[in-house]
Amino acid sequence: PKEKLKDELLSVTSTKEWDEKAGFDSNENESTVSITVVGASGDLAKKKIFPALFALYYEDCLPKHFTIYGYARSKMTDAELRNMVSKTLTCRIDKRENCSEKMDQFLKRCFYHSGQYDSEENFAQLDKKLKKHEGGRVSNRLFYLSIPPNIFIEAVKCASSSASSGNGWTRVIVEKPFGRDSESSAVLTKSLKQYLTEDQIFRIDHYLGKELVENLSVLRFANLIFEPLWSRRYIRNVQIIFSEDFGTEGRGGYFDNYGIIRDIMQNHLLQILALFAMETPVSLDAEDIRNEKPKLLSVCQVKVLRSMRPLRLEDVVIGQYKSHSKGGVTYPSYTDDKTVPKDSLTPTFAAAALFIDNARWDGVPFLMKAGKALHNKGAEIRVQFRHVPGNLYNRNFGTDLDRATNELVIRINNKVPGLGMRLDRSNLNLHYAARYSKEIPDAYERLLLDAIEGERRLFIRSDELDAAWALFTPVLEELEEKKIIPESYPYGSRGPVGAHYLAARYNVRWG
Ligand code: NDP
């Protein structure tokens, strides 16, 4: 079918024409959405953005009138873009018979414009093309900046001045990293706000899929058995753990500039912590404020971040993986990666003990751990409960650490966003993937759809970003100024021993 399509694809030049071919009435006064993928020739666009857009189209989630434009400096024709995109589209959602037909229809709505990221003139040319497709309807425009961060601002400036919508909304999705400390993040926010308002900016965090966020909220707020336990009265400590079982493997250039604290902890793990620990929004149940829910939840998350005790250097352990041979295979050191400087002090592992100084969590350690080249991969939240007072079965155990404890383990699956839950040593076992057979959407699909619908819940607000940087920036600066040498750990191990001492100081044993 792809061969057959080639000629047809080349012949379609506008959404209007497509609408006519597909039997839509082009004069209908409905709004239209134009989605421009800026950096369309890149890896992320190919691997994630176009496939996610196709999945949304396939599920009939995109508006009736939409056009997708790829924008980058590379020279490409519409047909070449379609050919490139077609290689990564899959019918993974379900294998309905008309999948390839849907793919063809989708590709016909994809176009390409070659231009510089800092050229108002090139964006003005794009604007002209978009207008042609929009055919005089109310036009909404979404720009997805899938480009390196150092060219964000130029692209935003040109897109907003020369290609923003005249009569509908204009929104911009920005990928992380959002700066590398409080100062650079504030500069980025300030520069973005020269050209856009906060409600036009959608800072994407691909890690936080809707399923995770919603399941964590539902687990807490909709289960009578959990919410009453969610405080220092019953919870002894909380561990938020992220591990990868591979290193940077030749792609450490980007990572070396940031390190594991900026790459994983300051954003992903901290957001999970905020979701986990936030106060119950007062009016969460009220029907009439349904639209306010997202805002209420975000406000609660920011609040919890602001009540966190400043992080001290002595509550942080950093590590870097070293070469290790096992079973005749030698695994490399971080600094063996040719894209990493030989004397790099960038941490590939970090553990931190954090505290929330409010009535609910006073004195409860929140331990975070994130690392590359560890013995396993996964992400989980472990909640260790207090001992049952006078528990008959604990009497004969020695130290506090050795006592049996109830533990709730919430596993976060990266590939298929969802949530498995296991209450250790009991029979409560809800495994999301096993329970629900339908394919769970990729996080990008959810996020793109939310951006089109103006739903901001899963995007990072600037006040949340400021609070997250405020917590980590002083420690990051201290680590860099004092040139603290990361503790070595063997590739494929459980990480440096320092992490165990840190946990033990707070009477915690890592799960
Ligand atoms: P790429 O490095 O592939 O860049 C995307 C496009 O931007 C390139 O195809 C190129 O297009 C253009 N470009 C690259 N470098 C420069 C430069 N120095 N100056 C001007 N243009 C340049 O990036 P990715 O697609 O991997 O990622 C895009 C964004 O998403 C980045 O901000 C990245 O940090 C972020 N990200 C990526 C993830 C991934 O899995 N890849 C995951 C999470 C975030 P052309 O030459 O045609 O103009």
Residues whose N, C-alpha, C, O or C-beta is under 5 A from the ligand:
A	BS01	NDP	G39 S41 G42 D43 L44 A45 A72 R73 S74 L145 S146 I147 P148 P149 E175 K176 P177
